[in-house]
Amino acid sequence: MSMKHMFCVLGLGLLIGGCAHHRDVRPGVDGVHRVTLQTEDKDEGFRNAMSQAEHYCKEKASGSPAVLNEGSQYTGSMDEGSYRTGKTVSKVAAAAGGAVFALGGKKESTAGGIVGMGGGIANAALGKGYTFEMKFKCQ
């Protein structure tokens, strides 16, 4: 597959994925709605949940979300410390490998590409270790 085709496929995937603006919102009959999602870290969970709640309220109730409560819990398959260390190491490897791939000579580029790809694979294998939940009302 050529680079041009790969970018087209990636762009199409982002376009399709971008259409689900509040896919994790579960409406409640009493006006209390819930967002539950898997995330890599606690801060990302709040940002993603809040973004979905804002879109939901704007589209369904012409208002903005009022957060009633929120929380996250580690639900990964390994201990939390190992998970966090693995995430950090994999992201550093992906970034460093990408930089060497882009800036290095031919041999360095090959090695950088391998390290970067390995970091990306490790990051994906570790998955999303936190479950984040937020309850809100539209006002």
N, C-alpha and C positions, 0 to 999 in steps of 0.2 A: 504494500500500500504506500503510495507516495505521500510526502508531507502535506501536499495540498488536499488530498483526500482525507487524511487524518484530521486536519484542521476543520474540514467541512463536517465530518462526523462528530467531532468534539463540539463544534458550534451548534449543531442540531440538537445534541444531547442537552446542552445548556439551555437552549431555547425551550425545549419540551419540559425540562425540569423546572424552569422558571415560571411555568404556568400554574403550578399548584401553590398559590399564595397562602392558603390556610388549610392545608391538607391534614394537619394534626389537631385541628380544633373540633371538639365534640360539643355540639349545642346542648344546653340543658333546658328542660321544660320550665324551670323556675327562673330562667334568665341568668343563671350562673353557668358559665361555659367553662370548659376545661381543655387545656392543651397538655398533652403528654407526648414526649419525644425522647429519643436516644441521642446522646451528644458526646463529644470527646472531652469536654470540660464543663464546669458549672457556669462560667461566664457566657460561653457560647450558647448554652441552653436557655438562659434568660433572654439573650438578644434574639434568638430564633423564635422563642415562644411569644415574646412581646411583639415582634414584627408580624407574626401570624395573627395575634389578637387584634392588633391595629387594623390590619387588612380586613379581618372578619367584621369588626365593628363598623368600619367605613362602608363596607359593601352591604351588610345586612341590617344595620341599625342607624346608620348616619350619625355615628358618635365616635367616642374613643373609649378604650378599655380602662376600667378601674380594677386594679389587681386586688383580689381579696386575700390570696395567700399563694405562696410559691415554695418550692423546695426541690432539692436534688438528692439523689442517693446513688452511691457507687453500686453498680450491678454487674460488673465485669466478672470474668471467669478466673482471674488470678488476683493476688492481693493488690490493694490499691497502690501501694508504694511502687511495686514492680511495674504496674501498668503505667503510672505517671513517668517513671524513669524510661521505660520502653518508648513511650510517646516522644519524650524529649530527644532521646538518642536517634530515633528514626527520622524525626524532622530535621535534626542537625545533619544527619547523613544525606538526606535528600537535598537539602539546600547546598551543602558543601560540594556534593557530587555534581550538582547542576552547575555550580560556579566553575568547577574545574573542567567540566565538559565544554562549557561555553568559552572559557578563556585559555584553556591549555592547548598544547600542541597535539599532534595526532595520537601519541601514546597516552598522554595525560587525558585527552578527551575520552578515549575508550575507557580508561580506568574510572574517570569521573562519572561517565554514564552508567557504569556498572554499580558504583557506590550509590549514586543518586537513585537508580532504579531499585536497588536493594532496600534503601531507606523508605522509599514509597511503598514497596511491597510489605515491609515490616509494619509500617504505619497502618496500612489497610488491614493487615492480619490482626492487629491489636483491636481494631474495631472501635466502637463507641461504648465506653465503659460506664457512662452515667445515664440515669433516667431522670428527666426533669419534668416536673408537673407544676402547672400554674392554673389557678382558678380566677376567673374575672367576670365582670359584668360590663355591658356596653352602656355608656351614659351619653 
